[in-house]
Amino acid sequence: MNDDRTHVQEFFTARAADWDSRFPDDGPAYAAAVAELVLREGDRVLDAGCGTGRALAPLRAAVGASGVVLGADLTPAMLQAAVRAGRNRDGWLLLADVAALPLRSESLDAVFAAGLIAHLPNPAENLQELARVVRPGGRLALFHPIGRAALAARQGRQITSDDLRAEPNLRPLVGGSGWTMTSYVDEDDRFLALAVRES
């Protein structure tokens, strides 16, 4: 495992046990972002970098009993926290790296990714891997329950123009990775970029 992945695992392992209690009010923001994916009954969706699985219940509600919900995360401790919270009842949990997903090409209808993009060691390649597993015309949601400026303030830092999530940086990155960005919102109470998988 390279240093980037080791760093991500160490970062989230140290925080897994109290992750949900640190952000207890994010549920409605997750549900609203999932709704913007416009999932249908029977769809197959991946929560990439699912962490403790906070998106799994709204994803399950959106695709219904006939749909498939997968949650993939690199950090065993986060998946264990998801199981303790009972979220494995809403989807299958996979210990997997989004850089090399154990999924067939074009096997999914959508990917939901909360807080993921900032932790990707090779964002262009990793977004290409997400595109690989989604059918043409399928959808991607890059989400965070607070906007870039609010997140920077929470972390005690200044927002900078080289932030990967800034629209002038994110749009060409997404566009060069097999996706077409269809919408971009960066407000205090949410960050959401939506994209469609190119043919």
Biotite code that builds the C-alpha atoms (Angstrom):
import biotite.structure as struc

atoms = struc.array([
    struc.Atom([0.000, 0.000, 0.000], chain_id="A", res_id=1, res_name="MET", atom_name="CA", element="C"),
    struc.Atom([1.453, 3.352, -0.933], chain_id="A", res_id=2, res_name="ASN", atom_name="CA", element="C"),
    struc.Atom([1.973, 6.209, 1.509], chain_id="A", res_id=3, res_name="ASP", atom_name="CA", element="C"),
    struc.Atom([-1.161, 8.117, 0.385], chain_id="A", res_id=4, res_name="ASP", atom_name="CA", element="C"),
    struc.Atom([-3.443, 5.178, 1.126], chain_id="A", res_id=5, res_name="ARG", atom_name="CA", element="C"),
    struc.Atom([-1.682, 4.464, 4.419], chain_id="A", res_id=6, res_name="THR", atom_name="CA", element="C"),
    struc.Atom([-2.137, 8.106, 5.432], chain_id="A", res_id=7, res_name="HIS", atom_name="CA", element="C"),
    struc.Atom([-5.870, 7.999, 4.568], chain_id="A", res_id=8, res_name="VAL", atom_name="CA", element="C"),
    struc.Atom([-6.347, 4.796, 6.561], chain_id="A", res_id=9, res_name="GLN", atom_name="CA", element="C"),
    struc.Atom([-4.474, 6.183, 9.567], chain_id="A", res_id=10, res_name="GLU", atom_name="CA", element="C"),
    struc.Atom([-6.434, 9.452, 9.448], chain_id="A", res_id=11, res_name="PHE", atom_name="CA", element="C"),
    struc.Atom([-9.841, 7.750, 9.371], chain_id="A", res_id=12, res_name="PHE", atom_name="CA", element="C"),
    struc.Atom([-8.965, 4.871, 11.703], chain_id="A", res_id=13, res_name="THR", atom_name="CA", element="C"),
    struc.Atom([-8.158, 7.394, 14.428], chain_id="A", res_id=14, res_name="ALA", atom_name="CA", element="C"),
    struc.Atom([-11.544, 9.089, 13.924], chain_id="A", res_id=15, res_name="ARG", atom_name="CA", element="C"),
    struc.Atom([-13.887, 6.197, 13.115], chain_id="A", res_id=16, res_name="ALA", atom_name="CA", element="C"),
    struc.Atom([-15.243, 5.521, 16.614], chain_id="A", res_id=17, res_name="ALA", atom_name="CA", element="C"),
    struc.Atom([-16.653, 9.029, 17.119], chain_id="A", res_id=18, res_name="ASP", atom_name="CA", element="C"),
    struc.Atom([-17.126, 10.102, 13.492], chain_id="A", res_id=19, res_name="TRP", atom_name="CA", element="C"),
    struc.Atom([-20.928, 10.107, 13.583], chain_id="A", res_id=20, res_name="ASP", atom_name="CA", element="C"),
    struc.Atom([-21.103, 11.908, 16.925], chain_id="A", res_id=21, res_name="SER", atom_name="CA", element="C"),
    struc.Atom([-18.884, 14.681, 15.536], chain_id="A", res_id=22, res_name="ARG", atom_name="CA", element="C"),
    struc.Atom([-21.370, 15.376, 12.728], chain_id="A", res_id=23, res_name="PHE", atom_name="CA", element="C"),
    struc.Atom([-24.786, 14.441, 14.151], chain_id="A", res_id=24, res_name="PRO", atom_name="CA", element="C"),
    struc.Atom([-26.883, 16.809, 12.020], chain_id="A", res_id=25, res_name="ASP", atom_name="CA", element="C"),
    struc.Atom([-25.707, 15.856, 8.525], chain_id="A", res_id=26, res_name="ASP", atom_name="CA", element="C"),
    struc.Atom([-28.513, 13.396, 7.773], chain_id="A", res_id=27, res_name="GLY", atom_name="CA", element="C"),
    struc.Atom([-30.853, 15.827, 5.954], chain_id="A", res_id=28, res_name="PRO", atom_name="CA", element="C"),
    struc.Atom([-27.991, 17.136, 3.796], chain_id="A", res_id=29, res_name="ALA", atom_name="CA", element="C"),
    struc.Atom([-27.100, 13.582, 2.757], chain_id="A", res_id=30, res_name="TYR", atom_name="CA", element="C"),
    struc.Atom([-30.730, 12.802, 1.930], chain_id="A", res_id=31, res_name="ALA", atom_name="CA", element="C"),
    struc.Atom([-31.074, 15.991, -0.139], chain_id="A", res_id=32, res_name="ALA", atom_name="CA", element="C"),
    struc.Atom([-27.891, 15.233, -2.096], chain_id="A", res_id=33, res_name="ALA", atom_name="CA", element="C"),
    struc.Atom([-29.002, 11.651, -2.771], chain_id="A", res_id=34, res_name="VAL", atom_name="CA", element="C"),
    struc.Atom([-32.333, 13.025, -4.054], chain_id="A", res_id=35, res_name="ALA", atom_name="CA", element="C"),
    struc.Atom([-30.432, 15.121, -6.617], chain_id="A", res_id=36, res_name="GLU", atom_name="CA", element="C"),
    struc.Atom([-28.977, 11.939, -8.127], chain_id="A", res_id=37, res_name="LEU", atom_name="CA", element="C"),
    struc.Atom([-32.525, 11.155, -9.317], chain_id="A", res_id=38, res_name="VAL", atom_name="CA", element="C"),
    struc.Atom([-32.181, 7.433, -8.657], chain_id="A", res_id=39, res_name="LEU", atom_name="CA", element="C"),
    struc.Atom([-34.956, 5.090, -9.730], chain_id="A", res_id=40, res_name="ARG", atom_name="CA", element="C"),
    struc.Atom([-36.415, 1.908, -8.303], chain_id="A", res_id=41, res_name="GLU", atom_name="CA", element="C"),
    struc.Atom([-34.061, -0.951, -9.159], chain_id="A", res_id=42, res_name="GLY", atom_name="CA", element="C"),
    struc.Atom([-30.966, 1.189, -9.810], chain_id="A", res_id=43, res_name="ASP", atom_name="CA", element="C"),
    struc.Atom([-27.505, -0.010, -8.781], chain_id="A", res_id=44, res_name="ARG", atom_name="CA", element="C"),
    struc.Atom([-25.527, 2.597, -6.837], chain_id="A", res_id=45, res_name="VAL", atom_name="CA", element="C"),
    struc.Atom([-22.139, 2.804, -5.118], chain_id="A", res_id=46, res_name="LEU", atom_name="CA", element="C"),
    struc.Atom([-21.315, 4.986, -2.134], chain_id="A", res_id=47, res_name="ASP", atom_name="CA", element="C"),
    struc.Atom([-17.601, 5.476, -2.874], chain_id="A", res_id=48, res_name="ALA", atom_name="CA", element="C"),
    struc.Atom([-15.594, 6.146, 0.268], chain_id="A", res_id=49, res_name="GLY", atom_name="CA", element="C"),
    struc.Atom([-18.711, 5.403, 2.307], chain_id="A", res_id=50, res_name="CYS", atom_name="CA", element="C"),
    struc.Atom([-17.073, 5.842, 5.714], chain_id="A", res_id=51, res_name="GLY", atom_name="CA", element="C"),
    struc.Atom([-19.606, 4.994, 8.407], chain_id="A", res_id=52, res_name="THR", atom_name="CA", element="C"),
    struc.Atom([-22.346, 4.607, 5.790], chain_id="A", res_id=53, res_name="GLY", atom_name="CA", element="C"),
    struc.Atom([-24.389, 7.738, 6.437], chain_id="A", res_id=54, res_name="ARG", atom_name="CA", element="C"),
    struc.Atom([-25.627, 7.791, 2.822], chain_id="A", res_id=55, res_name="ALA", atom_name="CA", element="C"),
    struc.Atom([-26.688, 4.141, 2.695], chain_id="A", res_id=56, res_name="LEU", atom_name="CA", element="C"),
    struc.Atom([-30.218, 4.595, 4.109], chain_id="A", res_id=57, res_name="ALA", atom_name="CA", element="C"),
    struc.Atom([-31.218, 7.391, 1.694], chain_id="A", res_id=58, res_name="PRO", atom_name="CA", element="C"),
    struc.Atom([-29.618, 5.468, -1.180], chain_id="A", res_id=59, res_name="LEU", atom_name="CA", element="C"),
    struc.Atom([-31.608, 2.353, -0.232], chain_id="A", res_id=60, res_name="ARG", atom_name="CA", element="C"),
    struc.Atom([-34.810, 4.389, 0.017], chain_id="A", res_id=61, res_name="ALA", atom_name="CA", element="C"),
    struc.Atom([-34.157, 5.809, -3.461], chain_id="A", res_id=62, res_name="ALA", atom_name="CA", element="C"),
    struc.Atom([-33.513, 2.480, -5.235], chain_id="A", res_id=63, res_name="VAL", atom_name="CA", element="C"),
    struc.Atom([-35.984, 0.394, -3.232], chain_id="A", res_id=64, res_name="GLY", atom_name="CA", element="C"),
    struc.Atom([-35.807, -3.270, -2.350], chain_id="A", res_id=65, res_name="ALA", atom_name="CA", element="C"),
    struc.Atom([-35.087, -4.275, -5.952], chain_id="A", res_id=66, res_name="SER", atom_name="CA", element="C"),
    struc.Atom([-32.062, -1.982, -6.227], chain_id="A", res_id=67, res_name="GLY", atom_name="CA", element="C"),
    struc.Atom([-28.457, -2.627, -5.264], chain_id="A", res_id=68, res_name="VAL", atom_name="CA", element="C"),
    struc.Atom([-26.604, -0.421, -2.778], chain_id="A", res_id=69, res_name="VAL", atom_name="CA", element="C"),
    struc.Atom([-22.872, -0.885, -2.262], chain_id="A", res_id=70, res_name="LEU", atom_name="CA", element="C"),
    struc.Atom([-20.647, 0.980, 0.163], chain_id="A", res_id=71, res_name="GLY", atom_name="CA", element="C"),
    struc.Atom([-16.896, 0.828, -0.453], chain_id="A", res_id=72, res_name="ALA", atom_name="CA", element="C"),
    struc.Atom([-14.242, 2.173, 1.868], chain_id="A", res_id=73, res_name="ASP", atom_name="CA", element="C"),
    struc.Atom([-10.499, 1.756, 2.303], chain_id="A", res_id=74, res_name="LEU", atom_name="CA", element="C"),
    struc.Atom([-10.566, 1.871, 6.114], chain_id="A", res_id=75, res_name="THR", atom_name="CA", element="C"),
    struc.Atom([-11.740, -1.222, 8.029], chain_id="A", res_id=76, res_name="PRO", atom_name="CA", element="C"),
    struc.Atom([-12.506, 0.828, 11.162], chain_id="A", res_id=77, res_name="ALA", atom_name="CA", element="C"),
    struc.Atom([-14.993, 3.003, 9.247], chain_id="A", res_id=78, res_name="MET", atom_name="CA", element="C"),
    struc.Atom([-16.780, -0.060, 7.885], chain_id="A", res_id=79, res_name="LEU", atom_name="CA", element="C"),
    struc.Atom([-16.867, -1.559, 11.387], chain_id="A", res_id=80, res_name="GLN", atom_name="CA", element="C"),
    struc.Atom([-18.501, 1.654, 12.628], chain_id="A", res_id=81, res_name="ALA", atom_name="CA", element="C"),
    struc.Atom([-21.072, 1.348, 9.819], chain_id="A", res_id=82, res_name="ALA", atom_name="CA", element="C"),
    struc.Atom([-21.886, -2.184, 10.963], chain_id="A", res_id=83, res_name="VAL", atom_name="CA", element="C"),
    struc.Atom([-22.179, -1.083, 14.609], chain_id="A", res_id=84, res_name="ARG", atom_name="CA", element="C"),
    struc.Atom([-24.647, 1.591, 13.481], chain_id="A", res_id=85, res_name="ALA", atom_name="CA", element="C"),
    struc.Atom([-26.666, -1.064, 11.624], chain_id="A", res_id=86, res_name="GLY", atom_name="CA", element="C"),
    struc.Atom([-26.137, 0.567, 8.250], chain_id="A", res_id=87, res_name="ARG", atom_name="CA", element="C"),
    struc.Atom([-25.051, -2.699, 6.648], chain_id="A", res_id=88, res_name="ASN", atom_name="CA", element="C"),
    struc.Atom([-28.777, -3.519, 6.546], chain_id="A", res_id=89, res_name="ARG", atom_name="CA", element="C"),
    struc.Atom([-29.155, -0.875, 3.819], chain_id="A", res_id=90, res_name="ASP", atom_name="CA", element="C"),
    struc.Atom([-26.325, -2.039, 1.554], chain_id="A", res_id=91, res_name="GLY", atom_name="CA", element="C"),
    struc.Atom([-23.384, -4.348, 0.989], chain_id="A", res_id=92, res_name="TRP", atom_name="CA", element="C"),
    struc.Atom([-20.137, -3.094, 2.518], chain_id="A", res_id=93, res_name="LEU", atom_name="CA", element="C"),
    struc.Atom([-16.877, -3.641, 0.645], chain_id="A", res_id=94, res_name="LEU", atom_name="CA", element="C"),
    struc.Atom([-13.351, -3.131, 1.927], chain_id="A", res_id=95, res_name="LEU", atom_name="CA", element="C"),
    struc.Atom([-12.046, -1.673, -1.315], chain_id="A", res_id=96, res_name="ALA", atom_name="CA", element="C"),
    struc.Atom([-9.949, 1.112, -2.785], chain_id="A", res_id=97, res_name="ASP", atom_name="CA", element="C"),
    struc.Atom([-11.782, 3.358, -5.237], chain_id="A", res_id=98, res_name="VAL", atom_name="CA", element="C"),
    struc.Atom([-8.580, 3.295, -7.304], chain_id="A", res_id=99, res_name="ALA", atom_name="CA", element="C"),
    struc.Atom([-9.251, -0.373, -8.183], chain_id="A", res_id=100, res_name="ALA", atom_name="CA", element="C"),
    struc.Atom([-12.857, -1.341, -7.542], chain_id="A", res_id=101, res_name="LEU", atom_name="CA", element="C"),
    struc.Atom([-13.749, -5.057, -7.574], chain_id="A", res_id=102, res_name="PRO", atom_name="CA", element="C"),
    struc.Atom([-16.703, -4.357, -9.874], chain_id="A", res_id=103, res_name="LEU", atom_name="CA", element="C"),
    struc.Atom([-17.475, -5.099, -13.514], chain_id="A", res_id=104, res_name="ARG", atom_name="CA", element="C"),
    struc.Atom([-17.276, -2.269, -16.024], chain_id="A", res_id=105, res_name="SER", atom_name="CA", element="C"),
    struc.Atom([-20.567, -0.433, -16.594], chain_id="A", res_id=106, res_name="GLU", atom_name="CA", element="C"),
    struc.Atom([-22.255, -2.408, -13.793], chain_id="A", res_id=107, res_name="SER", atom_name="CA", element="C"),
    struc.Atom([-23.687, 0.590, -11.908], chain_id="A", res_id=108, res_name="LEU", atom_name="CA", element="C"),
    struc.Atom([-26.186, 3.354, -12.571], chain_id="A", res_id=109, res_name="ASP", atom_name="CA", element="C"),
    struc.Atom([-24.680, 5.928, -10.215], chain_id="A", res_id=110, res_name="ALA", atom_name="CA", element="C"),
    struc.Atom([-21.940, 6.782, -7.725], chain_id="A", res_id=111, res_name="VAL", atom_name="CA", element="C"),
    struc.Atom([-22.356, 8.919, -4.622], chain_id="A", res_id=112, res_name="PHE", atom_name="CA", element="C"),
    struc.Atom([-19.114, 10.239, -3.127], chain_id="A", res_id=113, res_name="ALA", atom_name="CA", element="C"),
    struc.Atom([-19.251, 12.267, 0.098], chain_id="A", res_id=114, res_name="ALA", atom_name="CA", element="C"),
    struc.Atom([-16.042, 14.017, 1.083], chain_id="A", res_id=115, res_name="GLY", atom_name="CA", element="C"),
    struc.Atom([-14.066, 11.707, -1.162], chain_id="A", res_id=116, res_name="LEU", atom_name="CA", element="C"),
    struc.Atom([-12.363, 13.942, -3.702], chain_id="A", res_id=117, res_name="ILE", atom_name="CA", element="C"),
    struc.Atom([-10.035, 15.645, -1.211], chain_id="A", res_id=118, res_name="ALA", atom_name="CA", element="C"),
    struc.Atom([-8.657, 12.257, -0.126], chain_id="A", res_id=119, res_name="HIS", atom_name="CA", element="C"),
    struc.Atom([-7.943, 10.806, -3.569], chain_id="A", res_id=120, res_name="LEU", atom_name="CA", element="C"),
    struc.Atom([-4.216, 10.336, -4.230], chain_id="A", res_id=121, res_name="PRO", atom_name="CA", element="C"),
    struc.Atom([-4.691, 10.512, -8.028], chain_id="A", res_id=122, res_name="ASN", atom_name="CA", element="C"),
    struc.Atom([-7.998, 12.328, -8.598], chain_id="A", res_id=123, res_name="PRO", atom_name="CA", element="C"),
    struc.Atom([-8.037, 12.073, -12.406], chain_id="A", res_id=124, res_name="ALA", atom_name="CA", element="C"),
    struc.Atom([-7.269, 8.349, -12.419], chain_id="A", res_id=125, res_name="GLU", atom_name="CA", element="C"),
    struc.Atom([-9.637, 7.680, -9.524], chain_id="A", res_id=126, res_name="ASN", atom_name="CA", element="C"),
    struc.Atom([-12.513, 9.515, -11.219], chain_id="A", res_id=127, res_name="LEU", atom_name="CA", element="C"),
    struc.Atom([-11.769, 7.464, -14.353], chain_id="A", res_id=128, res_name="GLN", atom_name="CA", element="C"),
    struc.Atom([-12.126, 4.303, -12.277], chain_id="A", res_id=129, res_name="GLU", atom_name="CA", element="C"),
    struc.Atom([-15.505, 5.513, -11.016], chain_id="A", res_id=130, res_name="LEU", atom_name="CA", element="C"),
    struc.Atom([-16.495, 6.188, -14.638], chain_id="A", res_id=131, res_name="ALA", atom_name="CA", element="C"),
    struc.Atom([-15.402, 2.669, -15.596], chain_id="A", res_id=132, res_name="ARG", atom_name="CA", element="C"),
    struc.Atom([-17.919, 1.022, -13.290], chain_id="A", res_id=133, res_name="VAL", atom_name="CA", element="C"),
    struc.Atom([-20.852, 3.255, -14.318], chain_id="A", res_id=134, res_name="VAL", atom_name="CA", element="C"),
    struc.Atom([-22.895, 2.751, -17.478], chain_id="A", res_id=135, res_name="ARG", atom_name="CA", element="C"),
    struc.Atom([-22.904, 5.518, -20.115], chain_id="A", res_id=136, res_name="PRO", atom_name="CA", element="C"),
    struc.Atom([-25.441, 8.110, -19.023], chain_id="A", res_id=137, res_name="GLY", atom_name="CA", element="C"),
    struc.Atom([-25.049, 7.098, -15.375], chain_id="A", res_id=138, res_name="GLY", atom_name="CA", element="C"),
    struc.Atom([-24.559, 9.728, -12.715], chain_id="A", res_id=139, res_name="ARG", atom_name="CA", element="C"),
    struc.Atom([-21.974, 10.917, -10.189], chain_id="A", res_id=140, res_name="LEU", atom_name="CA", element="C"),
    struc.Atom([-22.496, 13.114, -7.119], chain_id="A", res_id=141, res_name="ALA", atom_name="CA", element="C"),
    struc.Atom([-19.456, 14.665, -5.433], chain_id="A", res_id=142, res_name="LEU", atom_name="CA", element="C"),
    struc.Atom([-20.832, 15.909, -2.137], chain_id="A", res_id=143, res_name="PHE", atom_name="CA", element="C"),
    struc.Atom([-19.878, 17.499, 1.149], chain_id="A", res_id=144, res_name="HIS", atom_name="CA", element="C"),
    struc.Atom([-22.397, 18.520, 3.826], chain_id="A", res_id=145, res_name="PRO", atom_name="CA", element="C"),
    struc.Atom([-20.832, 21.979, 4.068], chain_id="A", res_id=146, res_name="ILE", atom_name="CA", element="C"),
    struc.Atom([-19.328, 24.238, 1.426], chain_id="A", res_id=147, res_name="GLY", atom_name="CA", element="C"),
    struc.Atom([-15.659, 24.889, 0.791], chain_id="A", res_id=148, res_name="ARG", atom_name="CA", element="C"),
    struc.Atom([-15.460, 28.181, 2.719], chain_id="A", res_id=149, res_name="ALA", atom_name="CA", element="C"),
    struc.Atom([-17.316, 26.788, 5.738], chain_id="A", res_id=150, res_name="ALA", atom_name="CA", element="C"),
    struc.Atom([-15.120, 23.684, 5.740], chain_id="A", res_id=151, res_name="LEU", atom_name="CA", element="C"),
    struc.Atom([-11.951, 25.781, 5.576], chain_id="A", res_id=152, res_name="ALA", atom_name="CA", element="C"),
    struc.Atom([-13.187, 27.897, 8.498], chain_id="A", res_id=153, res_name="ALA", atom_name="CA", element="C"),
    struc.Atom([-14.014, 24.760, 10.514], chain_id="A", res_id=154, res_name="ARG", atom_name="CA", element="C"),
    struc.Atom([-10.465, 23.516, 9.897], chain_id="A", res_id=155, res_name="GLN", atom_name="CA", element="C"),
    struc.Atom([-8.920, 26.888, 10.788], chain_id="A", res_id=156, res_name="GLY", atom_name="CA", element="C"),
    struc.Atom([-7.507, 27.590, 7.353], chain_id="A", res_id=157, res_name="ARG", atom_name="CA", element="C"),
    struc.Atom([-8.112, 29.960, 4.467], chain_id="A", res_id=158, res_name="GLN", atom_name="CA", element="C"),
    struc.Atom([-9.807, 28.862, 1.282], chain_id="A", res_id=159, res_name="ILE", atom_name="CA", element="C"),
    struc.Atom([-7.364, 28.906, -1.631], chain_id="A", res_id=160, res_name="THR", atom_name="CA", element="C"),
    struc.Atom([-7.728, 29.102, -5.398], chain_id="A", res_id=161, res_name="SER", atom_name="CA", element="C"),
    struc.Atom([-5.841, 25.821, -5.860], chain_id="A", res_id=162, res_name="ASP", atom_name="CA", element="C"),
    struc.Atom([-8.556, 23.891, -3.947], chain_id="A", res_id=163, res_name="ASP", atom_name="CA", element="C"),
    struc.Atom([-9.415, 20.889, -6.092], chain_id="A", res_id=164, res_name="LEU", atom_name="CA", element="C"),
    struc.Atom([-13.116, 21.481, -5.434], chain_id="A", res_id=165, res_name="ARG", atom_name="CA", element="C"),
    struc.Atom([-13.079, 25.049, -6.787], chain_id="A", res_id=166, res_name="ALA", atom_name="CA", element="C"),
    struc.Atom([-15.200, 25.008, -9.932], chain_id="A", res_id=167, res_name="GLU", atom_name="CA", element="C"),
    struc.Atom([-12.400, 26.191, -12.287], chain_id="A", res_id=168, res_name="PRO", atom_name="CA", element="C"),
    struc.Atom([-10.287, 23.245, -11.060], chain_id="A", res_id=169, res_name="ASN", atom_name="CA", element="C"),
    struc.Atom([-12.984, 20.600, -10.658], chain_id="A", res_id=170, res_name="LEU", atom_name="CA", element="C"),
    struc.Atom([-14.826, 21.067, -13.953], chain_id="A", res_id=171, res_name="ARG", atom_name="CA", element="C"),
    struc.Atom([-11.833, 20.213, -16.211], chain_id="A", res_id=172, res_name="PRO", atom_name="CA", element="C"),
    struc.Atom([-10.741, 17.421, -13.859], chain_id="A", res_id=173, res_name="LEU", atom_name="CA", element="C"),
    struc.Atom([-14.168, 15.781, -14.009], chain_id="A", res_id=174, res_name="VAL", atom_name="CA", element="C"),
    struc.Atom([-14.448, 16.476, -17.741], chain_id="A", res_id=175, res_name="GLY", atom_name="CA", element="C"),
    struc.Atom([-11.130, 14.816, -18.457], chain_id="A", res_id=176, res_name="GLY", atom_name="CA", element="C"),
    struc.Atom([-12.058, 11.705, -16.476], chain_id="A", res_id=177, res_name="SER", atom_name="CA", element="C"),
    struc.Atom([-14.998, 10.377, -18.475], chain_id="A", res_id=178, res_name="GLY", atom_name="CA", element="C"),
    struc.Atom([-17.704, 12.611, -16.990], chain_id="A", res_id=179, res_name="TRP", atom_name="CA", element="C"),
    struc.Atom([-19.561, 15.776, -17.989], chain_id="A", res_id=180, res_name="THR", atom_name="CA", element="C"),
    struc.Atom([-20.330, 18.082, -15.079], chain_id="A", res_id=181, res_name="MET", atom_name="CA", element="C"),
    struc.Atom([-23.982, 19.133, -15.190], chain_id="A", res_id=182, res_name="THR", atom_name="CA", element="C"),
    struc.Atom([-24.279, 21.195, -12.023], chain_id="A", res_id=183, res_name="SER", atom_name="CA", element="C"),
    struc.Atom([-22.091, 22.812, -9.359], chain_id="A", res_id=184, res_name="TYR", atom_name="CA", element="C"),
    struc.Atom([-23.226, 24.260, -6.019], chain_id="A", res_id=185, res_name="VAL", atom_name="CA", element="C"),
    struc.Atom([-20.869, 25.581, -3.326], chain_id="A", res_id=186, res_name="ASP", atom_name="CA", element="C"),
    struc.Atom([-22.820, 27.209, -0.500], chain_id="A", res_id=187, res_name="GLU", atom_name="CA", element="C"),
    struc.Atom([-22.225, 27.421, 3.251], chain_id="A", res_id=188, res_name="ASP", atom_name="CA", element="C"),
    struc.Atom([-24.493, 24.449, 3.953], chain_id="A", res_id=189, res_name="ASP", atom_name="CA", element="C"),
    struc.Atom([-23.471, 22.141, 1.097], chain_id="A", res_id=190, res_name="ARG", atom_name="CA", element="C"),
    struc.Atom([-21.111, 21.350, -1.722], chain_id="A", res_id=191, res_name="PHE", atom_name="CA", element="C"),
    struc.Atom([-22.531, 19.293, -4.592], chain_id="A", res_id=192, res_name="LEU", atom_name="CA", element="C"),
    struc.Atom([-21.163, 18.697, -8.075], chain_id="A", res_id=193, res_name="ALA", atom_name="CA", element="C"),
    struc.Atom([-23.204, 16.439, -10.342], chain_id="A", res_id=194, res_name="LEU", atom_name="CA", element="C"),
    struc.Atom([-21.893, 14.754, -13.477], chain_id="A", res_id=195, res_name="ALA", atom_name="CA", element="C"),
    struc.Atom([-23.038, 12.325, -16.138], chain_id="A", res_id=196, res_name="VAL", atom_name="CA", element="C"),
    struc.Atom([-20.928, 9.473, -17.484], chain_id="A", res_id=197, res_name="ARG", atom_name="CA", element="C"),
    struc.Atom([-19.966, 10.089, -21.095], chain_id="A", res_id=198, res_name="GLU", atom_name="CA", element="C"),
    struc.Atom([-20.717, 7.533, -23.799], chain_id="A", res_id=199, res_name="SER", atom_name="CA", element="C"),
])
